[in-house]
Amino acid sequence: MFEQFKNLLVNKLKVSPDLITPEATREDIELDSLAVVELSIMLEAEFGLQVTDDELLEAENVGAMVALLEERGAKI
Amino acid sequence: MTSPVPRPAVICGIGSYVPPDVVTNEDLTRRLDTSDQWIRSRTGIATRHVVAPGTATSDLAVEAGQRALKSAGCTDIDAVVLATTTPDQPCPATAPDVTARLGLGGTAAFDVAAVCSGFLYGLAAASGLIAAATAERVLLIAADAFTTLIDPQDRSTAVIFADGAGAVVLRAGQVGEAGAVGPLVLGSDGELSHLIEVPAGGSRQRSTGRAAPPQEHYFRMSGRDTYRHAVEHMTAASRSAVERAGWQLANVDRFAAHQANARILSAVADRLDIEPERCLSNIEHVGNTGGASIPLLLAQAAQEGRLAAGHRVLLTAFGGGLAWGATTLRWPQLTAF
């Protein structure tokens, strides 16, 4: 799950792959709030996932975001 | 594909104007907690033009209107349509004053209020006047002194909005002519009217008989929600406009979207598979000029040679209302001022 989320960040949001670790915060991976809106749109469009940008913004780090997706039953 | 309008409106002149005073990102960092880097990465803007104290929207509109008339080589106008969110006064419309100052005398004149989609809704109004033979020639001006609505301490809007005007002359033409405005796609969603607004100063607040807190007289925008809806509607309206014109997205030579924010523009272009080389943009230097954005972009691009005769152009806008629109045209041979 982490790998698939990482691929999405790298391929679609142009995040540098070496920045992405489970402990990395949103600031560490340089995702501002508009990029988080993009991310929530993509998660819905590509994987049918309902995750709001508010929920993603509240997640402490990448690991927490992945946990949230897993909780939503993501099958990326 | 939609059946073509028998008497389409054809663009035969274009002009634009920005007021001379410039505010740089550096200037803004002196009064706001922000940085050049933040503003550029978030919005794509480096500088914007602002009205001097005492300058109003009509002043911008008259300049742009004169330039469009010069471009068209005519002063024989049957109607003046002014798209604006920042009229000189709440009453009357600003168009009659602009019309008088352009020396157009008793010509029909009215304002169109569709915020950042004002130019596209204005094209709809002008096309309608021409199709019904109410007018042979229409001067459509889109002008905003948007900075007059902005809270100078609101970082989220103060860095984005700016002032300017663009104008086109439209004449009755033939089906398939270069410059003919293609089928117009328009839409709205009033349930989300609160996302982009100036709440006070109108009948809703005034009928209460109570003064509103000062912040409610300023423009405010829910940034993230606006981003989401802008991307969705500009993308959908663009696809629809292209389809109704009988084109493919791959045929589009130039994509001219309302210059809201560079991030929105690239998200929409990405979804439409339109590469950066085909995208027109001037937001870096002029910011978000509200309704003026599209004609200002087209005029500047034409002057710089980035937009040339024969180019198939896709226009789209989105903004307060919510309201959005899109259309297509082939750029005509003309000199832009």
Interface residues (C-beta under 8 A of the other chain):
Chain A: D32 S33 L34 V36 V37 E38 I41 D53
Chain B: S41 R42 G223 R224 Y227 R228 V231 E232 R263 A267
